[in-house]
Amino acid sequence: MPSPRVTIRSLALEPGDGGVGDEIARIAAERDVGGAVAKVVTRMAAAGGDYVAGEVGRVADGLLDLDVTDVVAHAWDRHRAVTEAKEWSAKNPDGEMVVPLVTHTVKWSYEPAVEVSVDAIAVTSIALAVGLDTTVKGAIIAFRRGEVADVRTGTVEVRAKVECEGVKLAERSGTFGLPALLGFSGAPPVQAPAPVQRPEPAYRPGDIVNGHRLNADATAWLPVDRYRPGDVVNGHRLDPTGTTWVPIARR
């Protein structure tokens, strides 16, 4: 499984935004957070006060780099179909199980605090909060050997926000392609099945159905371990280079 990195910063801030450190520092210096920080800062020399506030901002801004890839990547783990797919694929290492998921929402939050000390004496703390709401739609996940092997299609709607002492510093909503966000290339989207024809079609050696290939003497279906140029899956054909799935034009 790929190991991309999705952070609160990349989701909550607009592209090119430098961060929220300066705003957090301002809140630390000016807002009466329990009275303590503001009083300490006003008693210190300007440079010292700026340093304390700046350090609070720096530490808090670093929270934006929290890796929340797993929050998005495992938003579907509670689904029974996913559990069954993991168990089946773990017991059948040469097989693959594909699971289509219904639309579902997962909420995640983290509420740390930045402790402020002066002369090794704890003065107060600055309360922070980061939150992430994800709604996954139209996802199709392939499992092999008990793990996610591919995310073939789907989108995820994300709302990320950052707050300091109840003051909202950043919030952004957006819709992302699930395979791309998680570092998967994706396979061709599954198309609606064609109406069943009678009589049933005869399959030829090499044909692929539901992740299995008909063997050379047409007596057994074997799990597909890799796709070959010319293979047809979900209405797409793998090109001669073996790198691109090309839609098959309908007649």
C-alpha positions in Angstrom: 0.0 0.0 0.0 1.4 3.5 -0.9 2.4 5.7 2.0 1.4 9.3 1.0 1.2 12.1 3.6 -2.0 14.1 4.1 -1.7 16.9 6.7 -4.1 19.3 8.5 -2.1 22.1 6.9 -2.7 20.8 3.3 -6.4 20.4 4.0 -7.3 23.4 6.2 -5.2 26.2 4.6 -5.5 27.6 1.2 -2.5 26.9 -1.1 0.3 29.3 -0.5 -1.0 30.3 3.0 2.0 30.6 5.3 0.3 29.2 8.4 -1.5 30.3 11.5 1.6 30.9 13.8 1.4 34.7 13.7 -2.3 34.7 14.6 -1.8 32.3 17.4 1.0 34.4 18.7 -1.2 37.5 18.6 -3.9 35.6 20.6 -1.3 34.4 23.1 0.0 38.0 23.6 -3.3 40.0 23.5 -6.1 37.7 24.5 -6.7 37.4 28.2 -6.3 33.6 28.3 -7.0 33.1 32.0 -5.3 36.4 32.5 -1.9 34.7 32.9 -0.2 35.0 29.5 -1.3 38.5 28.9 -0.1 39.6 32.3 3.3 37.8 31.9 3.8 39.3 28.5 3.0 42.8 29.6 5.5 42.6 32.5 8.3 41.4 30.2 10.5 43.4 28.0 9.0 43.8 24.5 11.5 41.3 23.0 10.8 38.8 25.8 7.1 39.1 25.4 7.4 38.7 21.6 9.5 35.7 22.1 7.0 33.9 24.4 4.1 34.7 22.1 6.1 33.7 19.0 7.1 30.4 20.6 3.5 29.6 21.3 2.6 30.4 17.7 5.5 28.3 16.4 4.6 25.2 18.4 1.0 25.5 17.7 1.5 26.0 14.0 3.5 22.8 13.9 0.3 20.9 14.8 -0.9 21.7 11.3 1.7 19.2 10.1 -0.1 16.3 11.8 -0.3 13.4 9.4 -4.0 12.5 9.1 -3.5 10.1 6.2 -4.7 7.2 8.4 -7.9 9.1 9.3 -8.8 9.3 5.7 -7.4 6.0 4.6 -9.2 4.0 7.3 -12.5 5.9 7.3 -14.1 2.7 6.1 -12.6 0.2 8.6 -15.8 -0.1 10.7 -17.8 -1.5 7.8 -18.6 -5.2 8.0 -18.0 -5.8 4.3 -14.4 -4.4 4.8 -13.8 -6.6 7.8 -15.0 -9.6 5.8 -12.9 -8.7 2.8 -9.7 -8.3 4.9 -10.3 -11.7 6.5 -11.1 -13.5 3.2 -8.1 -12.0 1.4 -5.8 -12.8 4.3 -6.9 -16.5 4.1 -6.7 -16.5 0.2 -3.4 -14.8 -0.6 -3.7 -15.4 -4.3 -7.2 -13.9 -4.5 -8.7 -10.4 -4.5 -11.9 -9.1 -3.1 -13.5 -5.9 -4.3 -15.8 -4.0 -2.0 -18.1 -1.1 -3.0 -18.9 1.2 -0.1 -22.0 3.2 0.7 -21.6 6.9 1.5 -20.4 7.4 5.1 -19.0 10.1 7.3 -16.2 10.0 9.8 -15.4 12.8 12.3 -12.0 13.2 14.0 -10.7 15.8 16.4 -7.6 16.5 18.4 -7.5 19.1 21.3 -3.9 19.6 22.5 -2.6 22.5 24.6 0.6 24.5 24.5 2.0 24.8 28.0 3.6 28.2 28.8 6.3 28.4 31.4 8.4 31.3 32.6 11.6 30.6 34.6 10.6 27.0 34.7 7.3 27.8 36.4 4.1 26.8 34.5 2.1 29.9 33.9 -0.9 28.7 31.8 -1.7 26.8 28.7 -3.2 27.8 25.3 -6.0 25.5 24.2 -6.0 24.4 20.6 -8.4 22.3 18.5 -8.0 20.7 15.1 -10.9 18.9 13.5 -11.5 16.8 10.4 -14.9 15.7 8.9 -14.6 13.3 6.0 -17.5 11.9 3.8 -16.5 9.1 1.5 -18.7 8.6 -1.6 -18.6 6.0 -4.4 -15.5 4.2 -3.1 -14.5 0.9 -4.5 -11.7 -0.8 -2.5 -9.7 -3.9 -3.5 -8.2 -6.1 -0.8 -5.4 -8.5 -1.2 -3.5 -10.5 1.5 -5.6 -8.8 4.2 -4.6 -5.2 3.2 -5.9 -2.5 0.9 -4.4 -3.2 -2.5 -6.1 -0.5 -4.5 -8.6 2.3 -4.2 -10.2 2.2 -7.6 -12.7 5.1 -7.5 -14.5 7.4 -5.2 -14.4 10.9 -3.7 -13.9 12.3 -0.2 -15.5 15.6 1.0 -13.3 17.1 3.6 -13.9 19.9 6.1 -10.8 20.8 8.2 -10.6 23.5 10.8 -8.1 24.9 13.3 -9.1 26.9 16.5 -7.1 28.6 19.3 -8.9 29.4 22.5 -12.3 29.2 20.7 -11.1 31.5 17.9 -11.3 30.0 14.5 -8.0 30.4 12.6 -8.5 28.4 9.5 -11.3 26.4 7.9 -11.6 24.9 4.4 -13.8 22.5 2.7 -13.1 20.6 -0.5 -13.7 17.5 -2.5 -10.8 15.3 -3.5 -10.4 12.2 -5.7 -9.9 9.4 -3.1 -7.4 7.3 -5.1 -5.2 10.4 -5.8 -5.4 11.7 -2.3 -4.2 8.4 -0.9 -1.6 7.8 -3.5 -3.4 5.1 -5.5 -3.4 5.2 -9.3 -6.8 3.6 -9.4 -8.2 1.0 -11.9 -10.9 1.7 -14.5 -14.2 2.5 -12.8 -16.7 -0.3 -12.5 -19.5 0.1 -15.0 -23.1 -1.0 -14.6 -23.4 -4.6 -15.6 -24.9 -5.2 -19.0 -28.3 -7.0 -19.1 -27.9 -10.8 -18.9 -28.0 -12.4 -22.4 -29.3 -15.8 -23.1 -27.7 -18.1 -23.9 -24.8 -17.3 -21.6 -21.6 -16.4 -23.5 -18.9 -18.9 -24.0 -15.6 -17.8 -22.4 -12.2 -18.3 -24.1 -8.9 -19.0 -22.5 -7.4 -15.8 -21.2 -10.7 -14.1 -20.5 -11.0 -12.2 -17.2 -14.1 -12.3 -15.0 -14.3 -10.9 -11.4 -10.5 -10.9 -11.0 -10.0 -14.4 -12.4 -8.5 -15.6 -15.7 -9.7 -18.7 -17.6 -6.7 -21.0 -17.9 -5.3 -22.3 -21.2 -7.5 -25.4 -21.5 -10.6 -23.6 -20.3 -11.1 -25.8 -17.3 -10.4 -23.6 -14.4 -10.5 -19.9 -13.3 -7.3 -18.7 -11.7 -6.8 -15.5 -9.6 -5.2 -12.8 -11.7 -1.8 -11.9 -10.3 -1.0 -9.2 -12.9 -2.7 -7.7 -15.9 -1.3 -8.1 -19.4 -1.5 -5.8 -22.5 -4.7 -6.5 -24.2 -6.6 -7.6 -21.1 -10.2 -6.3 -20.9 -11.5 -5.2 -17.4 -14.7 -3.2 -16.7 -15.0 -2.0 -20.3 -11.4 -0.9 -20.6 -8.5 -2.5 -22.4 -4.8 -2.4 -21.2 -2.7 -0.8 -23.9 0.3 -2.4 -25.5 2.7 -0.8 -23.0 0.8 -2.2 -20.0 0.5 1.3 -18.4 -2.8 2.7 -19.5 -6.4 1.5 -19.4 -8.2 2.6 -22.6 -12.1 2.7 -22.7 -13.5 0.4 -25.3 -15.7 2.3 -27.7 -19.3 1.0 -27.8 -20.8 0.1 -31.1 
